[in-house]
Amino acid sequence: MYSTSYLEGVITAIFSKMGCSKDDAATITEILLKAELRDISSHGVLRVKDYYLLWKEGRINTSPDIHIVHETPGTAVVDADNAFGMIGAKRSMQIAIQKADLTGTGWVATRNSNHFGIAGYYAMMALKHDMIGICVTNANPSVAPTFSVERLIGTNPVAFAVPANKEYDFVADFATTPIARGKIGVAEKKGEKLPTGFVQDEKGYPSDDPSVLRRGGAILPLGGDRVHGSHKGYCMSSIVDILSGVMSGANFGPFVPPAVSYLPRKDKEVGKGTGHFFGAMRIDAFMPADEFRERMDEWIRTFRNGHATEGHDNIIIPGDPEREAEERISREGIKLVEAVRDDLKEVAEKLGVDFE
């Protein structure tokens, strides 16, 4: 087990050695460790080596000029200048919140960015402002649409954060696939098999092998197959891709650049980098904030107190598992899979950072 503060020091030093400013290195580290604390290790320390290898190949800009290229009072398009995704994403959500503060709602499309960690982090930024936060992003193509053998779209996550009063805030953060790409990577490092319905091989047949993506296989949309609603997962992913990629001027669908170094750059581009889309809605633009929070408490209690299935105390409210994990892991420490720990140690040694 590692304390959050220890890993924070190591990882911040690693990104500083790559050329990031002190603030940028701290931001990247904070978001990676937030993923670990919320038990979303697929987007945590596992990503350090991926980011390092992308940087080493010159595919990441550690001194970006992040700027607005188009805006109205309630909207903006941000160019992240090929920064680590966390840097452009956090700045973009701050702009969305500022615009919502002035106009009631704020919407920001971001282009020329990269993988940004967990989407929930950015949606949750709105909570302390009495706002609802929304964040979606496209991703490099690892998913085969319904009836396709070809990887044409990403796992394209969606996150919503809604403030409550006495109850815990509602936080939904999920991929539009039955499993996130990073979790497949974790399973591969652990030597585990995947449940049927998560991935297919290069010919379109079901597979349980997490390494199948390295051999032309693909992740399936949420639902797995048409009978179980994969077309709905595909529709959700498409909406995210349009908002994040088409709307921002970023790449979309099969043209989104890879978030790992072992995949080559795309021969063709239809925009700039990876795209994100952020929204912030001021609650009192619709009703008094206190009234909304009380109504949200009632909504949460209604579902939480519903009759649960045998073996479960209550019905899960979105955000419950991650919040409970954060409380536990903050107390117990962060456990790294051996292969992830070894990767972190390797990167640290190459950059002259002490680890263990």
C-alpha positions as CSV (number, residue, x, y, z in Angstrom):
1,M,0.0,0.0,0.0
2,Y,1.1,3.5,-0.7
3,S,-0.1,6.7,0.9
4,T,-1.6,9.3,-1.4
5,S,1.0,11.9,-0.3
6,Y,3.9,9.6,-1.2
7,L,2.6,8.8,-4.7
8,E,1.7,12.5,-5.1
9,G,5.3,13.4,-4.6
10,V,6.7,10.8,-7.0
11,I,4.2,11.4,-9.8
12,T,4.4,15.2,-9.6
13,A,8.2,14.9,-9.8
14,I,7.9,12.6,-12.9
15,F,5.7,15.1,-14.8
16,S,7.9,18.0,-13.7
17,K,10.9,16.1,-15.2
18,M,9.0,15.8,-18.5
19,G,8.9,19.6,-18.6
20,C,5.5,20.4,-17.1
21,S,5.1,23.5,-14.9
22,K,4.7,22.9,-11.2
23,D,1.0,23.7,-11.4
24,D,0.4,21.4,-14.4
25,A,2.3,18.5,-12.9
26,A,0.2,18.9,-9.7
27,T,-3.0,19.0,-11.7
28,I,-2.1,15.8,-13.7
29,T,-1.1,14.0,-10.5
30,E,-4.3,15.1,-8.6
31,I,-6.6,13.7,-11.3
32,L,-4.6,10.4,-11.7
33,L,-4.8,9.9,-7.9
34,K,-8.4,10.9,-7.8
35,A,-9.1,7.9,-10.1
36,E,-7.1,5.6,-7.8
37,L,-9.0,6.8,-4.7
38,R,-12.4,6.3,-6.4
39,D,-11.3,2.8,-7.4
40,I,-11.0,3.6,-11.1
41,S,-7.5,2.4,-11.4
42,S,-7.9,2.0,-15.2
43,H,-7.5,5.8,-15.3
44,G,-5.0,6.2,-12.5
45,V,-1.3,5.3,-12.0
46,L,-1.5,2.8,-14.9
47,R,-1.6,5.8,-17.3
48,V,1.8,7.2,-16.2
49,K,3.8,5.0,-18.4
50,D,1.4,5.6,-21.4
51,Y,1.8,9.3,-20.9
52,Y,5.6,9.1,-20.6
53,L,5.9,7.1,-23.8
54,L,3.7,9.5,-25.7
55,W,5.8,12.4,-24.4
56,K,9.0,10.7,-25.2
57,E,7.8,10.3,-28.8
58,G,7.0,14.0,-29.0
59,R,3.3,13.5,-29.1
60,I,2.5,15.7,-26.1
61,N,3.3,19.4,-25.5
62,T,4.3,20.1,-22.0
63,S,4.4,23.9,-22.4
64,P,1.0,24.5,-24.0
65,D,-0.7,27.8,-24.9
66,I,-4.3,26.9,-24.0
67,H,-6.6,29.6,-25.5
68,I,-10.1,30.3,-26.6
69,V,-10.5,30.4,-30.4
70,H,-14.3,31.2,-30.5
71,E,-16.8,32.3,-28.0
72,T,-20.2,33.8,-27.2
73,P,-21.4,34.9,-23.7
74,G,-22.5,31.3,-22.9
75,T,-20.2,29.2,-25.1
76,A,-16.5,28.8,-26.1
77,V,-14.2,26.6,-28.2
78,V,-10.9,26.0,-26.5
79,D,-7.7,24.9,-28.2
80,A,-5.6,22.9,-25.7
81,D,-2.4,23.1,-27.9
82,N,-1.8,19.3,-27.6
83,A,-1.3,19.4,-23.8
84,F,-1.8,16.6,-21.4
85,G,-5.6,16.2,-21.4
86,M,-6.0,17.2,-17.8
87,I,-4.6,20.6,-18.4
88,G,-6.9,21.7,-21.2
89,A,-9.9,19.9,-19.7
90,K,-9.6,21.6,-16.3
91,R,-9.2,25.0,-17.9
92,S,-12.2,24.3,-20.1
93,M,-14.5,23.4,-17.3
94,Q,-13.4,26.5,-15.4
95,I,-14.5,28.5,-18.4
96,A,-17.8,26.7,-18.6
97,I,-18.4,27.5,-14.9
98,Q,-17.4,31.1,-15.4
99,K,-19.9,31.5,-18.3
100,A,-22.6,29.7,-16.3
101,D,-22.1,32.1,-13.5
102,L,-22.7,35.0,-15.9
103,T,-25.5,33.6,-18.1
104,G,-27.0,30.7,-16.3
105,T,-25.4,28.0,-18.4
106,G,-21.9,27.5,-19.9
107,W,-20.8,25.2,-22.7
108,V,-17.3,24.6,-23.8
109,A,-16.0,22.4,-26.7
110,T,-12.3,21.5,-26.5
111,R,-10.0,20.4,-29.4
112,N,-6.4,19.6,-29.8
113,S,-6.3,17.7,-26.5
114,N,-5.3,14.2,-25.2
115,H,-6.6,11.6,-22.8
116,F,-7.7,13.4,-19.7
117,G,-8.3,10.8,-17.0
118,I,-11.7,10.4,-15.3
119,A,-14.5,12.5,-16.7
120,G,-16.2,12.6,-13.3
121,Y,-13.5,14.9,-12.0
122,Y,-14.5,17.7,-14.3
123,A,-18.2,17.3,-13.8
124,M,-17.7,17.4,-10.0
125,M,-15.9,20.8,-10.3
126,A,-19.3,22.4,-10.7
127,L,-20.8,21.0,-7.5
128,K,-19.3,23.6,-5.1
129,H,-20.7,26.4,-7.3
130,D,-24.3,25.2,-6.9
131,M,-24.2,24.0,-10.5
132,I,-24.8,20.7,-12.4
133,G,-21.7,19.6,-14.2
134,I,-21.5,17.7,-17.4
135,C,-18.4,16.3,-19.2
136,V,-18.0,14.0,-22.2
137,T,-15.1,13.1,-24.3
138,N,-14.3,11.1,-27.4
139,A,-11.4,8.6,-27.5
140,N,-9.3,6.7,-29.9
141,P,-11.2,4.0,-31.8
142,S,-11.3,0.8,-29.9
143,V,-15.0,0.0,-30.3
144,A,-16.8,-1.8,-33.1
145,P,-20.3,-0.3,-33.8
146,T,-23.2,-2.7,-33.9
147,F,-22.6,-5.2,-36.8
148,S,-19.1,-3.9,-37.4
149,V,-15.8,-5.9,-37.3
150,E,-13.9,-2.6,-37.6
151,R,-12.9,-0.3,-34.7
152,L,-14.5,3.0,-35.6
153,I,-15.4,4.8,-32.4
154,G,-14.1,5.2,-28.8
155,T,-15.3,4.2,-25.4
156,N,-16.5,7.8,-25.1
157,P,-17.4,8.3,-21.4
158,V,-20.2,10.5,-20.0
159,A,-20.2,12.2,-16.6
160,F,-22.9,14.1,-14.7
161,A,-22.6,15.6,-11.2
162,V,-25.7,17.0,-9.4
163,P,-25.5,18.6,-6.0
164,A,-27.8,17.5,-3.2
165,N,-28.5,18.9,0.3
166,K,-28.2,16.4,3.2
167,E,-27.8,13.4,0.9
168,Y,-24.5,12.7,-1.0
169,D,-24.2,14.3,-4.4
170,F,-25.3,12.4,-7.4
171,V,-22.3,11.5,-9.6
172,A,-22.6,9.3,-12.7
173,D,-19.4,8.6,-14.6
174,F,-19.5,5.8,-17.1
175,A,-18.2,4.6,-20.5
176,T,-20.6,4.0,-23.3
177,T,-19.2,0.5,-23.5
178,P,-19.6,-2.4,-20.9
179,I,-15.9,-1.9,-19.9
180,A,-13.4,0.9,-20.2
181,R,-10.3,0.5,-22.3
182,G,-8.1,1.0,-19.2
183,K,-9.9,-1.8,-17.3
184,I,-9.0,-4.2,-20.1
185,G,-5.4,-3.1,-19.7
186,V,-5.7,-3.9,-15.9
187,A,-7.1,-7.3,-16.6
188,E,-4.3,-8.0,-19.1
189,K,-1.7,-7.0,-16.5
190,K,-3.4,-9.3,-13.9
191,G,-3.6,-12.2,-16.4
192,E,-7.4,-12.3,-16.0
193,K,-10.1,-13.2,-18.6
194,L,-13.0,-10.9,-19.5
195,P,-16.7,-11.8,-19.3
196,T,-18.3,-12.7,-22.6
197,G,-19.9,-9.7,-24.2
198,F,-17.1,-7.2,-23.6
199,V,-14.8,-7.7,-26.6
200,Q,-14.7,-9.5,-29.9
201,D,-11.8,-10.8,-32.0
202,E,-10.6,-9.5,-35.4
203,K,-13.3,-11.5,-37.2
204,G,-16.2,-10.3,-35.0
205,Y,-16.5,-13.4,-32.8
206,P,-16.9,-13.1,-29.0
207,S,-13.7,-13.3,-27.0
208,D,-12.7,-13.3,-23.3
209,D,-9.0,-12.4,-24.0
210,P,-8.1,-8.9,-22.8
211,S,-5.1,-8.9,-25.2
212,V,-7.3,-9.3,-28.2
213,L,-7.2,-5.6,-28.9
214,R,-3.5,-5.9,-29.8
215,R,-4.5,-8.3,-32.6
216,G,-7.2,-6.4,-34.3
217,G,-10.0,-7.1,-31.9
218,A,-12.5,-4.6,-30.6
219,I,-14.5,-3.6,-27.6
220,L,-18.3,-3.9,-28.0
221,P,-20.8,-1.1,-27.4
222,L,-22.8,-1.0,-24.2
223,G,-25.3,-3.9,-24.5
224,G,-22.8,-6.2,-26.1
225,D,-25.0,-7.3,-29.1
226,R,-28.1,-6.0,-30.8
227,V,-30.4,-8.3,-28.9
228,H,-29.2,-6.7,-25.6
229,G,-29.3,-3.2,-26.9
230,S,-25.8,-2.6,-28.3
231,H,-27.3,-0.2,-30.8
232,K,-28.3,2.1,-27.9
233,G,-24.7,2.1,-26.5
234,Y,-23.5,2.9,-30.1
235,C,-26.0,5.8,-30.3
236,M,-24.8,7.2,-26.9
237,S,-21.2,6.9,-28.0
238,S,-22.0,8.7,-31.3
239,I,-23.7,11.6,-29.5
240,V,-20.5,12.0,-27.4
241,D,-18.3,11.9,-30.5
242,I,-20.4,14.5,-32.3
243,L,-20.3,16.9,-29.3
244,S,-16.6,16.3,-28.5
245,G,-15.2,15.9,-32.0
246,V,-17.4,17.4,-34.6
247,M,-18.5,20.4,-32.5
248,S,-15.0,21.3,-31.3
249,G,-13.1,20.9,-34.5
250,A,-11.2,17.9,-33.1
251,N,-10.9,14.5,-34.7
252,F,-13.8,12.1,-34.5
253,G,-14.6,8.4,-34.9
254,P,-11.7,6.5,-36.4
255,F,-9.5,9.5,-36.8
256,V,-9.1,10.3,-33.0
257,P,-5.4,9.9,-32.2
258,P,-4.3,6.9,-30.0
259,A,-3.8,7.4,-26.3
260,V,-1.0,4.8,-26.2
261,S,2.3,4.9,-27.9
262,Y,2.3,1.4,-29.4
263,L,-0.5,2.5,-31.8
264,P,0.8,4.6,-34.7
265,R,-0.5,8.1,-35.5
266,K,-3.4,8.3,-37.9
267,D,-2.5,8.8,-41.6
268,K,-5.5,11.0,-41.9
269,E,-6.9,13.7,-39.7
270,V,-10.2,15.5,-39.8
271,G,-9.5,17.9,-37.0
272,K,-7.1,18.7,-34.2
273,G,-6.3,16.1,-31.5
274,T,-8.8,14.6,-29.1
275,G,-12.0,16.4,-28.3
276,H,-14.0,17.1,-25.1
277,F,-17.3,18.8,-24.3
278,F,-18.2,20.5,-20.9
279,G,-21.3,21.9,-19.5
280,A,-22.2,23.8,-16.3
281,M,-25.8,24.7,-15.4
282,R,-26.5,27.1,-12.5
283,I,-29.3,25.6,-10.5
284,D,-30.8,29.0,-9.6
285,A,-31.3,29.7,-13.3
286,F,-34.1,27.2,-13.1
287,M,-35.3,27.3,-9.4
288,P,-34.0,28.4,-6.0
289,A,-30.9,26.4,-5.2
290,D,-32.2,25.4,-1.8
291,E,-35.4,24.1,-3.2
292,F,-33.6,22.1,-5.9
293,R,-31.2,20.5,-3.3
294,E,-34.2,19.5,-1.1
295,R,-36.0,18.0,-4.1
296,M,-32.8,16.2,-5.1
297,D,-32.5,14.8,-1.5
298,E,-36.1,13.5,-1.9
299,W,-35.2,11.9,-5.3
300,I,-32.2,10.2,-3.8
301,R,-34.1,8.9,-0.8
302,T,-36.9,7.6,-2.9
303,F,-34.5,5.4,-4.9
304,R,-32.2,4.5,-2.0
305,N,-35.2,3.3,0.1
306,G,-36.7,1.2,-2.7
307,H,-36.9,-2.5,-2.2
308,A,-33.5,-4.0,-3.0
309,T,-32.8,-7.5,-4.4
310,E,-31.9,-10.3,-2.0
311,G,-28.4,-9.9,-0.5
312,H,-28.3,-6.1,-0.9
313,D,-29.1,-3.5,1.7
314,N,-30.4,-0.8,-0.7
315,I,-30.5,0.4,-4.2
316,I,-27.3,2.0,-5.5
317,I,-27.3,5.7,-6.2
318,P,-24.8,6.8,-8.9
319,G,-21.6,7.8,-7.1
320,D,-22.1,5.6,-4.1
321,P,-19.5,3.0,-4.9
322,E,-16.8,5.6,-5.9
323,R,-17.5,7.7,-2.8
324,E,-17.3,4.7,-0.5
325,A,-14.1,3.6,-2.2
326,E,-12.6,7.0,-1.8
327,E,-13.3,7.0,2.0
328,R,-11.8,3.5,2.3
329,I,-8.7,3.9,0.1
330,S,-7.9,7.3,1.6
331,R,-7.8,5.6,4.9
332,E,-6.0,2.3,3.9
333,G,-3.7,3.6,1.1
334,I,-3.5,2.9,-2.6
335,K,-2.6,-0.6,-3.7
336,L,-0.9,-0.9,-7.1
337,V,-0.9,-4.0,-9.2
338,E,2.6,-5.4,-9.4
339,A,3.0,-4.7,-13.1
340,V,1.7,-1.1,-12.7
341,R,4.1,-0.5,-9.8
342,D,7.0,-1.9,-11.9
343,D,6.0,0.5,-14.8
344,L,6.0,3.4,-12.4
345,K,9.4,2.5,-11.0
346,E,10.8,2.1,-14.5
347,V,9.6,5.6,-15.6
348,A,10.8,7.1,-12.3
349,E,14.3,5.6,-12.8
350,K,14.5,6.8,-16.4
351,L,13.7,10.4,-15.3
352,G,15.9,10.3,-12.2
353,V,13.1,10.3,-9.7
354,D,13.4,8.3,-6.5
355,F,10.7,5.6,-6.0
356,E,10.8,3.0,-3.2
